[in-house]
C-alpha cells in the first residue's frame, strides 16, 4: 500500500497506538497510560514483549513478582490519579493470566480503570493442546480467558490484526467513562500477536482524551430540590465518586452554603478535612457513633458518588424506614438503588446545579445535634488512639502515631482485615484526597502492592511525599513480594506491619457470633502443633528494605521518624493484641449468616441477638 499505511504486527500496532493516547490534567498533557506491570511467559514475551521493548521510554514496564499483585498495583496507581490515568498489566497465557482475575474483580467492584493485555491460545488450533491450555470438551472457543467476562467492563479476544482498530478505542472509552469505568480485557492469541497488517498511519496520530462530565437532567434536579426544601433533618453521605469527579471543593461549598452535615463512606474518607465543622465522621459498620446517630434520625439523605455498599448502610439498618434518599451518581445503576430519587450526572456539575436551584439551610437545632455528636466522637477517638497507662498495643494507637507525625499530603493505604475499620474510624484527615482504604472488594494483599502502585503515581506529581501502608500479619504473609518491587524500582513505601498472630478480626467476628476461636489465630489452628513468630523485620530486610521491630507506640513514634527520613522502603513491625484494643464504638448492625440451629448454646443465643436487630432493616428493591 501507499505511504499512508504502515505494516506492523498486532502487538506492535497495539503498543504504538497506546503510546500516542494522551489526557490533559490541570493544564499538563500526560500519556493516559502511565506504563504497565508485566511478567513475561511464552504467551506474551516473543511478540508483545518485543513491542514493549521498542517503547520502553514512553510506556515504562515495571517487573512484577506476582500477577495478582501487579493488578493491585495498577489499581493503586489509578486511585492515586483519580481514575484519570491507568496502567496496563500483561501476563502469559494460562495460570499467569488467571492470577489476574482477582485484581480484575477488585477494579470492577471499585469502578477503576485497568487494561489487561493477556496471552491466549493459538487461534489456528494447529498445535492444540498447547502448554497451559484449558480445554473445554464441548466448546473449543471457550478458554481460561473467558473467566474474565464477569469481572470486566469490556472484553475482547483479537482474532485478526485489523480488529484492534475498533477494539482499542472502545476499550479506552470504557476506561475513561465515569459511569462504566472498570477493567478492560484484551485477549491476545499467541499467533495473532505476531501476524501483520497494513495499518493506516492516522490510527497512530496523537489524540488527547477528556473525561466526560455528564450534566444532570433538569427535571431530576427540580425533584431533588423539592425534597430537600422540605427536609427537617438532612444529611449528606459523601462517597468516593466525589474525589473521582474532583468535586471536593464543590462539596465543601455546598455544605457551607446550605449548612448540611456530612458523613463519609469508606471510599469517601478524606472528602473533607477532619477540622471541617460539619464533617461528622464515617458512617456504617466501621463508622462512628456521630455519623450513625445522624443517619438514624435523618429524614432526607443526599448520597453523592456512593454505591451504598452494606458497610455504608449497615445492611440497610442505619436509616429510618421512611427516610427519602436522593442519589447523585454518574452511573444510572448506582443512582437508582433502594428507592432513591436519582440524579444521574457528574458530582461536580450536579452539586453546582443543585446548589444554584436550592434556597435552603438546615435548622440550627439539627446542626447543634450534629456538632454535639461529632464532639463526643472526637473525644472517643482521642482516647482510643492514646497510649500508655498499661493499655495493650492496638491498631488505633499505631494509627494515632502516624497521624501525628506524617505530612498532610502523605498517602495512607489500608485494605482487608481489621485495619480498614480501624483506619476509617480513627484517622483524622489532614488533607483532602489522601486516604485509600480498599474495601470495595476487600482484598487481602492489596496493602503492599497497592501502596507500590500509588507510590509510582505519587512520584509523578508529588515525589517529596510518602506512601504509608498499614498491613496486618495475615496480609503480609499472603502477598509481600512488592516490598522487593518497591526497592528495585526505587519507589519508597513505608509499611507498618501490625502483628496480632493471625486473622484476628475474623476471630473477633467468630467470637461475637457465639463461636469458639478456631483456625483464625495461629494458636487456635488444630493442624499447627507449635506456632512460632515470624521475624517480619528480617524478612523485609532480606528483600532490600530497611526494617525494625518496635515494642510499643512510643518506640513506633521514633521509628516512624526514621522511616520518614530514609530514602528506601521502610518496614516497621509492632505486635498488637488480638483481643483487646479494638475500636468498640461506632458500629451498625451487619448482616452475616449465622446458624439458625446449633448444639452450641452460645451460637443459638448469638443468632437470636443478630436476628432481633433485623426489624430495623429497610426493605429495598
C-alpha positions as CSV (number, residue, x, y, z in Angstrom):
1,X,0.0,0.0,0.0
2,X,1.0,3.7,-0.1
3,X,2.8,5.9,2.4
4,X,-0.3,6.4,4.4
5,X,-0.1,2.9,5.8
6,X,2.5,1.0,7.8
7,X,3.0,-2.7,8.2
8,X,3.2,-3.8,11.8
9,X,2.4,-6.9,13.9
10,X,-0.7,-6.8,16.0
11,X,1.4,-6.3,19.2
12,X,3.5,-3.6,17.7
13,X,0.4,-1.7,16.5
14,X,-1.3,-2.1,19.8
15,X,1.6,-0.6,21.8
16,X,2.3,2.1,19.2
17,X,-1.3,3.2,19.5
18,X,-1.4,3.1,23.3
19,X,1.8,5.3,23.4
20,X,0.0,8.1,21.5
21,X,-3.1,8.5,23.7
22,X,-3.0,11.5,26.0
23,X,-5.0,13.3,28.6
24,X,-4.8,16.9,29.8
25,X,-4.8,17.3,33.6
26,X,-4.5,20.7,35.2
27,X,-3.1,22.2,32.1
28,X,-0.4,19.4,31.6
29,X,-0.6,16.7,29.0
30,X,0.2,13.1,30.1
31,X,0.0,9.8,28.4
32,X,-3.3,8.4,29.6
33,X,-1.5,5.1,30.1
34,X,1.3,5.6,32.6
35,X,3.0,2.3,31.6
36,X,2.5,-1.2,32.8
37,X,3.3,-4.1,35.0
38,X,4.5,-7.2,33.4
39,X,5.6,-10.8,33.9
40,X,6.6,-12.5,30.7
41,X,6.0,-16.0,29.6
42,X,5.6,-18.0,26.4
43,X,2.2,-16.3,25.8
44,X,3.4,-12.7,25.7
45,X,7.2,-12.5,25.7
46,X,8.0,-13.0,22.0
47,X,5.6,-10.6,20.4
48,X,4.1,-8.3,23.0
49,X,7.4,-8.2,24.8
50,X,9.2,-7.2,21.6
51,X,6.8,-4.4,21.0
52,X,7.0,-3.1,24.6
53,X,10.8,-3.1,24.5
54,X,10.6,-0.8,21.5
55,X,8.5,1.7,23.6
56,X,10.2,1.3,26.9
57,X,10.7,5.0,27.4
58,X,7.2,6.0,26.5
59,X,5.5,3.2,28.4
60,X,7.8,2.1,31.3
61,X,7.3,-1.5,32.2
62,X,7.6,-2.5,35.9
63,X,8.6,-6.0,36.6
64,X,6.0,-7.5,38.9
65,X,6.7,-10.5,41.2
66,X,3.1,-11.9,41.2
67,X,0.4,-11.3,38.6
68,X,-2.3,-10.6,41.2
69,X,-0.2,-8.0,43.0
70,X,0.5,-6.4,39.6
71,X,-3.2,-5.8,39.2
72,X,-3.4,-4.4,42.8
73,X,-0.6,-2.0,42.0
74,X,-2.4,-0.9,38.8
75,X,-5.5,-0.2,41.0
76,X,-3.5,1.8,43.5
77,X,-2.0,3.8,40.6
78,X,-5.4,4.7,39.1
79,X,-6.8,5.6,42.5
80,X,-3.9,8.0,43.1
81,X,-4.6,9.6,39.7
82,X,-8.3,9.8,40.5
83,X,-9.1,7.5,37.5
84,X,-7.7,10.0,35.1
85,X,-4.8,7.7,34.2
86,X,-4.3,3.9,34.3
87,X,-1.7,1.2,33.9
88,X,-1.8,-2.0,31.8
89,X,-1.0,-5.5,33.1
90,X,0.4,-8.2,30.9
91,X,0.7,-11.8,31.7
92,X,1.3,-15.0,29.8
93,X,-1.4,-17.5,28.7
94,X,-2.7,-19.9,31.3
95,X,-2.0,-19.5,35.1
96,X,-0.2,-16.2,34.7
97,X,-3.2,-14.6,33.2
98,X,-5.7,-16.3,35.6
99,X,-3.7,-14.9,38.5
100,X,-5.1,-11.5,37.4
101,X,-8.8,-12.4,37.9
102,X,-8.9,-11.3,41.5
103,X,-7.3,-8.0,40.7
104,X,-9.7,-7.5,37.8
105,X,-12.6,-8.1,40.1
106,X,-11.2,-5.5,42.6
107,X,-11.0,-3.0,39.8
108,X,-14.6,-3.9,38.7
109,X,-16.0,-3.5,42.2
110,X,-14.2,-0.2,42.7
111,X,-15.0,1.2,39.2
112,X,-11.3,1.5,38.4
113,X,-9.6,1.7,35.0
114,X,-7.1,-1.1,34.3
115,X,-6.1,-2.5,31.0
116,X,-5.3,-6.2,30.8
117,X,-3.2,-7.4,27.8
118,X,-3.1,-11.2,28.3
119,X,-1.8,-14.1,26.3
120,X,-4.2,-16.6,24.8
121,X,-4.1,-19.9,23.0
122,X,-3.4,-20.2,19.2
123,X,-6.2,-19.1,17.0
124,X,-5.4,-21.6,14.3
125,X,-5.5,-24.5,16.8
126,X,-2.9,-26.3,14.8
127,X,-0.6,-27.1,17.8
128,X,-3.5,-27.8,20.2
129,X,-3.5,-28.7,23.0
130,X,-0.6,-26.4,23.9
131,X,1.2,-25.7,27.2
132,X,-1.2,-24.4,29.9
133,X,-4.3,-24.6,27.6
134,X,-7.6,-25.1,29.4
135,X,-9.5,-27.4,27.0
136,X,-13.3,-27.3,27.0
137,X,-14.6,-30.5,25.6
138,X,-17.8,-29.1,24.2
139,X,-16.7,-25.6,23.1
140,X,-13.2,-25.2,21.7
141,X,-13.7,-21.4,21.6
142,X,-14.2,-21.3,25.4
143,X,-10.9,-21.0,27.4
144,X,-9.4,-19.7,30.6
145,X,-9.6,-16.1,29.5
146,X,-13.4,-16.3,29.4
147,X,-13.2,-16.3,33.2
148,X,-12.6,-12.5,32.9
149,X,-16.0,-11.8,31.3
150,X,-18.0,-11.4,34.6
151,X,-15.3,-9.1,36.1
152,X,-14.5,-6.9,33.1
153,X,-16.4,-3.9,31.8
154,X,-15.0,-4.5,28.3
155,X,-13.8,-7.9,27.0
156,X,-12.4,-8.8,23.6
157,X,-10.3,-11.6,22.0
158,X,-8.4,-10.4,19.0
159,X,-8.8,-12.9,16.2
160,X,-7.4,-10.7,13.4
161,X,-4.9,-7.8,13.4
162,X,-7.4,-5.3,11.9
163,X,-9.7,-5.7,14.9
164,X,-7.6,-3.5,17.2
165,X,-8.6,-0.5,15.1
166,X,-12.1,-0.8,16.7
167,X,-11.3,-2.7,19.9
168,X,-8.6,-0.4,21.4
169,X,-10.7,2.9,21.2
170,X,-13.7,1.0,22.6
171,X,-11.6,-0.3,25.5
172,X,-10.2,3.2,26.2
173,X,-13.6,4.7,26.1
174,X,-14.7,2.3,28.8
175,X,-11.6,3.0,30.9
176,X,-12.3,6.8,30.8
177,X,-16.1,6.6,31.2
178,X,-17.3,7.9,34.6
179,X,-20.3,5.6,34.6
180,X,-19.0,2.4,33.0
181,X,-15.4,2.8,34.3
182,X,-13.7,-0.5,35.1
183,X,-11.2,-3.0,33.7
184,X,-10.8,-3.7,30.0
185,X,-9.6,-7.1,29.0
186,X,-7.9,-7.8,25.6
187,X,-7.1,-11.4,24.9
188,X,-4.1,-11.8,22.5
189,X,-3.7,-15.3,20.9
190,X,0.0,-16.1,20.6
191,X,-0.1,-16.4,16.8
192,X,-2.3,-13.3,16.2
193,X,0.2,-11.2,18.2
194,X,2.8,-11.7,15.6
195,X,0.6,-11.5,12.5
196,X,0.9,-8.4,10.4
197,X,-1.4,-5.9,8.8
198,X,-1.2,-2.6,6.9
199,X,-2.4,-0.1,9.4
200,X,-3.4,3.4,8.4
201,X,-0.9,5.9,9.9
202,X,-3.8,8.1,11.0
203,X,-4.6,5.4,13.6
204,X,-1.4,6.3,15.4
205,X,-1.8,10.1,15.5
206,X,-1.6,11.7,18.9
207,X,-5.0,12.0,20.5
208,X,-6.0,14.0,23.6
209,X,-8.8,12.5,25.5
210,X,-11.2,14.1,28.0
211,X,-13.3,12.5,30.7
212,X,-17.0,13.3,30.2
213,X,-18.8,15.4,32.7
214,X,-22.5,14.5,32.4
215,X,-25.0,17.2,33.2
216,X,-28.0,16.1,35.3
217,X,-31.5,16.2,33.9
218,X,-33.2,19.4,34.7
219,X,-36.3,17.6,35.9
220,X,-34.3,15.4,38.3
221,X,-32.6,18.4,39.8
222,X,-36.1,20.0,40.3
223,X,-37.4,16.9,42.0
224,X,-34.3,16.8,44.3
225,X,-34.8,20.5,45.2
226,X,-38.4,19.9,46.1
227,X,-37.5,17.0,48.5
228,X,-34.6,19.0,50.1
229,X,-36.7,22.1,50.6
230,X,-39.0,20.1,52.9
231,X,-36.2,18.4,54.9
232,X,-36.1,18.9,58.7
233,X,-33.0,16.7,59.3
234,X,-31.0,16.5,56.0
235,X,-27.7,14.5,55.8
236,X,-25.1,14.2,53.0
237,X,-23.4,10.9,52.5
238,X,-20.1,11.7,50.7
239,X,-18.7,8.8,48.6
240,X,-15.5,8.1,46.7
241,X,-17.1,9.3,43.5
242,X,-16.7,12.9,44.8
243,X,-13.0,12.5,44.6
244,X,-13.0,10.9,41.2
245,X,-15.1,13.8,40.0
246,X,-12.6,16.2,41.5
247,X,-15.6,17.7,43.4
248,X,-14.3,18.1,46.9
249,X,-14.3,21.9,46.7
250,X,-17.8,21.8,45.3
251,X,-18.9,19.6,48.2
252,X,-17.3,22.0,50.7
253,X,-19.0,25.0,49.1
254,X,-22.4,23.1,49.0
255,X,-22.1,22.2,52.7
256,X,-21.2,25.7,53.8
257,X,-23.9,27.4,51.8
258,X,-26.7,25.0,52.9
259,X,-25.4,24.1,56.4
260,X,-26.0,20.4,56.0
261,X,-23.9,17.8,58.0
262,X,-21.7,15.4,56.1
263,X,-20.8,11.8,56.8
264,X,-18.2,9.8,54.7
265,X,-18.2,6.3,53.3
266,X,-15.1,4.2,53.4
267,X,-14.2,5.1,49.8
268,X,-15.1,8.7,50.6
269,X,-12.7,9.2,53.5
270,X,-10.8,12.4,53.0
271,X,-13.5,14.1,51.1
272,X,-13.4,16.7,53.8
273,X,-10.6,17.6,56.3
274,X,-11.1,16.4,59.8
275,X,-11.3,20.0,61.1
276,X,-14.3,20.9,58.9
277,X,-17.1,21.8,61.4
278,X,-19.7,19.8,59.5
279,X,-17.6,16.7,58.9
280,X,-19.4,14.3,61.3
281,X,-17.3,11.2,60.7
282,X,-17.5,7.9,58.8
283,X,-20.8,6.1,58.6
284,X,-21.8,2.5,58.8
285,X,-20.5,-0.8,60.1
286,X,-17.0,0.6,60.5
287,X,-18.2,4.1,61.2
288,X,-18.7,6.5,64.1
289,X,-21.3,7.0,66.7
290,X,-21.8,10.6,65.4
291,X,-22.4,9.6,61.8
292,X,-24.7,6.7,62.7
293,X,-26.7,8.8,65.2
294,X,-27.3,11.4,62.4
295,X,-28.2,8.6,59.9
296,X,-30.8,7.1,62.2
297,X,-32.6,10.4,62.6
298,X,-32.2,11.9,59.1
299,X,-35.4,12.4,57.1
300,X,-33.7,13.3,53.7
301,X,-30.3,11.8,52.7
302,X,-28.3,13.2,49.8
303,X,-26.0,10.4,48.7
304,X,-23.2,11.6,46.4
305,X,-20.9,9.3,44.5
306,X,-21.5,6.2,46.5
307,X,-22.8,2.8,45.6
308,X,-24.3,2.4,49.1
309,X,-22.4,-0.8,50.0
310,X,-23.6,-2.8,53.0
311,X,-20.8,-1.4,55.2
312,X,-22.1,2.1,54.5
313,X,-25.8,1.3,55.1
314,X,-25.4,-1.2,58.0
315,X,-27.0,-3.7,55.7
316,X,-29.8,-1.1,55.4
317,X,-30.5,-0.8,59.1
318,X,-28.7,2.6,59.6
319,X,-31.6,4.7,58.4
320,X,-35.3,5.2,59.3
321,X,-37.7,3.3,57.1
322,X,-39.3,6.4,55.7
323,X,-36.1,8.4,55.0
324,X,-36.0,9.7,51.5
325,X,-32.8,9.1,49.5
326,X,-31.6,11.4,46.7
327,X,-28.6,9.8,44.9
328,X,-26.3,11.8,42.7
329,X,-24.2,9.4,40.7
330,X,-22.6,9.3,37.2
331,X,-23.9,5.7,36.9
332,X,-27.6,5.1,36.5
333,X,-27.2,1.7,38.1
334,X,-26.0,3.2,41.4
335,X,-28.2,6.3,41.3
336,X,-31.4,4.3,41.4
337,X,-30.7,2.0,44.4
338,X,-33.1,1.4,47.2
339,X,-35.9,3.7,46.1
340,X,-33.6,6.6,45.7
341,X,-34.7,9.7,43.8
342,X,-32.0,9.5,41.1
343,X,-29.9,12.4,39.8
344,X,-27.8,10.9,37.1
345,X,-24.8,13.1,36.5
346,X,-21.3,14.1,37.4
347,X,-20.9,15.0,41.0
348,X,-19.2,18.4,40.4
349,X,-21.7,19.6,37.9
350,X,-24.7,18.1,39.8
351,X,-23.8,19.7,43.1
352,X,-23.4,23.1,41.5
353,X,-26.7,22.7,39.7
354,X,-28.5,21.6,42.8
355,X,-26.9,24.4,44.9
356,X,-28.0,27.0,42.4
357,X,-31.6,25.9,42.4
358,X,-31.8,25.3,46.2
359,X,-32.7,28.1,48.6
360,X,-32.3,26.2,51.9
361,X,-30.3,25.9,55.1
362,X,-30.7,23.3,57.7
363,X,-32.3,24.2,61.0
364,X,-30.0,25.1,63.8
365,X,-31.2,22.5,66.3
366,X,-30.2,19.8,63.8
367,X,-26.8,21.4,63.3
368,X,-26.4,21.7,67.0
369,X,-27.2,18.0,67.4
370,X,-24.6,17.1,64.7
371,X,-21.9,19.1,66.3
372,X,-22.5,17.7,69.7
373,X,-22.3,14.1,68.4
374,X,-19.2,14.9,66.5
375,X,-17.5,16.4,69.6
376,X,-18.3,13.2,71.6
377,X,-16.8,11.1,68.8
378,X,-13.7,13.2,68.6
379,X,-13.2,12.7,72.3
380,X,-13.6,8.9,71.9
381,X,-11.0,8.8,69.1
382,X,-8.6,10.9,71.2
383,X,-8.8,8.3,74.0
384,X,-8.8,5.4,71.6
385,X,-5.6,6.4,69.9
386,X,-3.8,7.3,73.1
387,X,-1.3,5.0,74.7
388,X,0.4,4.4,78.0
389,X,-1.4,3.7,81.3
390,X,-0.9,-0.1,80.7
391,X,-3.0,-0.1,77.6
392,X,-2.3,-3.0,75.3
393,X,-0.8,-2.2,71.9
394,X,-3.6,-1.6,69.3
395,X,-4.2,-0.7,65.7
396,X,-5.7,2.6,66.8
397,X,-2.6,3.6,68.7
398,X,-0.4,2.9,65.6
399,X,-2.8,5.0,63.5
400,X,-2.6,7.8,66.0
401,X,1.2,7.8,65.9
402,X,1.3,8.0,62.1
403,X,-1.5,10.7,62.1
404,X,0.6,12.8,64.4
405,X,3.9,12.6,62.5
406,X,3.0,12.2,58.8
407,X,2.9,15.0,56.3
408,X,-0.6,16.2,55.5
409,X,-0.1,15.2,51.8
410,X,1.2,11.7,52.5
411,X,-0.9,8.9,51.0
412,X,-2.5,6.4,53.5
413,X,-3.3,2.9,52.3
414,X,-5.1,0.1,54.0
415,X,-7.2,-2.9,52.9
416,X,-8.8,-6.1,54.1
417,X,-8.9,-7.4,57.7
418,X,-9.3,-5.2,60.8
419,X,-7.3,-2.3,59.6
420,X,-9.8,-0.8,57.2
421,X,-12.3,-0.4,60.1
422,X,-9.7,1.0,62.4
423,X,-8.3,3.5,59.9
424,X,-11.8,4.5,58.8
425,X,-12.9,5.1,62.3
426,X,-9.7,6.6,63.8
427,X,-7.9,8.5,61.0
428,X,-8.1,12.3,61.2
429,X,-7.9,13.6,57.6
430,X,-5.2,16.2,57.3
431,X,-5.7,17.0,53.6
432,X,-8.4,16.0,51.1
433,X,-7.9,13.0,48.8
434,X,-5.1,11.4,50.8
435,X,-6.7,8.1,52.1
436,X,-7.1,4.9,50.2
437,X,-9.0,2.2,52.2
438,X,-9.6,-0.6,49.8
439,X,-12.9,-2.0,50.9
440,X,-14.8,-2.1,47.6
441,X,-13.6,-5.7,47.2
442,X,-11.8,-6.0,50.5
443,X,-8.7,-7.8,49.1
444,X,-6.0,-9.1,51.4
445,X,-2.7,-8.4,49.8
446,X,-3.6,-5.0,48.4
447,X,-1.8,-3.2,51.2
448,X,1.7,-3.6,49.8
449,X,1.1,-3.8,46.1
450,X,-1.5,-1.1,46.1
451,X,0.9,1.2,48.0
452,X,3.6,0.5,45.5
453,X,1.3,1.4,42.6
454,X,0.2,4.5,44.5
455,X,3.8,5.5,45.1
456,X,4.6,5.2,41.3
457,X,1.7,7.6,40.6
458,X,2.6,9.8,43.5
459,X,6.3,10.1,42.3
460,X,5.0,11.5,39.0
461,X,3.4,14.6,40.7
462,X,4.5,14.7,44.4
463,X,7.8,13.0,44.7
464,X,8.6,14.6,48.1
465,X,5.6,12.9,49.8
466,X,5.4,9.4,51.2
467,X,3.0,6.5,50.7
468,X,2.3,4.9,54.1
469,X,0.5,1.5,54.3
470,X,-1.0,-0.3,57.3
471,X,-0.8,-4.1,57.0
472,X,-1.7,-7.0,59.2
473,X,0.5,-10.0,59.5
474,X,-2.1,-12.1,57.7
475,X,-2.0,-9.9,54.6
476,X,1.8,-9.6,54.8
477,X,2.1,-13.4,54.7
478,X,-0.3,-13.6,51.8
479,X,1.4,-11.2,49.4
480,X,4.6,-9.4,50.4
481,X,6.8,-9.6,47.3
482,X,6.2,-6.0,46.2
483,X,8.4,-4.8,49.1
484,X,11.1,-6.1,46.7
485,X,9.4,-4.4,43.8
486,X,9.4,-1.1,45.6
487,X,13.1,-1.5,46.4
488,X,14.1,-2.5,42.9
489,X,12.2,0.4,41.3
490,X,13.3,2.9,43.9
491,X,9.7,3.8,44.8
492,X,9.8,4.1,48.5
493,X,6.9,3.0,50.7
494,X,6.6,3.0,54.5
495,X,4.9,-0.2,55.7
496,X,3.6,-0.7,59.2
497,X,3.2,-4.4,59.9
498,X,0.9,-4.8,62.9
499,X,1.2,-8.4,64.1
500,X,-1.7,-10.0,66.0
501,X,-0.9,-13.6,65.4
502,X,-3.3,-14.5,62.6
503,X,-6.6,-13.3,61.2
504,X,-7.7,-11.6,64.4
505,X,-10.6,-9.6,63.1
506,X,-12.3,-12.7,61.7
507,X,-11.6,-14.4,65.0
508,X,-13.4,-11.5,66.6
509,X,-16.4,-12.0,64.3
510,X,-16.2,-15.7,65.1
511,X,-16.4,-15.0,68.9
512,X,-19.1,-12.3,68.5
513,X,-21.4,-14.8,66.8
514,X,-21.0,-17.3,69.7
515,X,-18.3,-19.5,68.2
516,X,-15.1,-20.5,69.8
517,X,-11.8,-19.4,68.3
518,X,-10.9,-21.9,65.5
519,X,-8.5,-21.7,62.6
520,X,-8.0,-17.9,62.6
521,X,-5.3,-17.2,65.1
522,X,-2.3,-19.5,64.7
523,X,-2.6,-20.7,68.3
524,X,-6.1,-21.9,67.5
525,X,-5.3,-23.9,64.4
526,X,-5.5,-27.6,65.2
527,X,-3.1,-28.5,62.4
528,X,-0.4,-26.3,63.8
529,X,1.2,-28.1,66.8
530,X,3.7,-25.4,67.7
531,X,3.2,-21.9,66.4
532,X,6.1,-19.6,66.1
533,X,6.5,-15.9,65.4
534,X,7.7,-14.8,62.0
535,X,10.5,-12.3,62.0
536,X,8.9,-9.8,59.6
537,X,11.7,-7.3,60.0
538,X,14.3,-9.8,59.0
539,X,12.2,-10.9,56.1
540,X,11.7,-7.4,54.8
541,X,15.5,-6.7,55.1
542,X,16.1,-9.8,53.0
543,X,14.2,-8.0,50.2
544,X,16.3,-4.9,50.5
545,X,14.1,-2.7,52.7
546,X,15.2,-1.1,55.9
547,X,13.2,-2.6,58.8
548,X,13.0,-2.7,62.5
549,X,10.7,-4.1,65.2
550,X,9.4,-1.9,68.0
551,X,7.9,-2.8,71.3
552,X,5.2,-0.1,71.8
553,X,3.8,3.1,70.3
554,X,6.5,5.2,71.9
555,X,9.1,3.3,70.0
556,X,6.9,3.3,66.9
557,X,6.9,7.1,67.1
558,X,10.7,7.3,66.9
559,X,10.9,4.6,64.3
560,X,8.4,6.4,62.1
561,X,10.6,9.5,62.1
562,X,13.5,7.4,60.9
563,X,11.3,5.9,58.2
564,X,10.3,9.3,57.0
565,X,14.0,10.4,56.9
566,X,15.0,7.3,54.9
567,X,15.2,7.2,51.1
568,X,14.4,3.5,51.0
569,X,11.3,1.4,51.6
570,X,11.0,1.1,55.3
571,X,9.1,-1.6,57.3
572,X,8.2,-1.2,61.0
573,X,6.8,-4.1,62.9
574,X,4.8,-4.0,66.1
575,X,2.8,-6.6,67.9
576,X,-0.8,-5.7,68.7
577,X,-3.2,-7.5,71.0
578,X,-5.6,-9.9,69.2
579,X,-8.4,-9.4,71.7
580,X,-8.0,-6.0,73.4
581,X,-7.8,-2.5,72.0
582,X,-10.3,-2.8,69.1
583,X,-12.5,0.2,68.3
584,X,-15.7,-0.9,70.1
585,X,-18.0,2.1,69.3
586,X,-19.4,3.4,66.1
587,X,-20.7,0.1,64.6
588,X,-24.0,-0.5,63.0
589,X,-25.6,-3.9,62.5
590,X,-24.1,-6.0,59.7
591,X,-25.9,-8.9,58.2
592,X,-23.8,-12.1,58.2
593,X,-25.3,-15.5,58.0
594,X,-25.5,-17.2,61.5
595,X,-26.6,-20.8,62.2
596,X,-30.3,-21.0,63.0
597,X,-29.7,-24.2,64.9
598,X,-26.6,-25.4,66.7
599,X,-25.6,-27.8,69.6
600,X,-23.7,-24.8,71.0
601,X,-26.0,-22.6,73.1
602,X,-23.8,-19.6,72.7
603,X,-24.2,-19.8,68.9
604,X,-28.0,-20.1,69.2
605,X,-28.1,-17.1,71.6
606,X,-25.9,-15.0,69.3
607,X,-28.2,-15.9,66.3
608,X,-31.3,-14.7,68.2
609,X,-29.5,-11.5,69.1
610,X,-28.5,-10.9,65.5
611,X,-32.0,-11.6,64.2
612,X,-33.6,-9.3,66.8
613,X,-31.9,-6.3,65.0
614,X,-33.4,-7.3,61.6
615,X,-36.5,-5.3,62.4
616,X,-34.5,-2.1,61.6
617,X,-33.7,-3.4,58.1
618,X,-35.0,-1.1,55.4
619,X,-36.8,-3.1,52.7
620,X,-35.1,-2.1,49.5
621,X,-35.8,-3.1,45.9
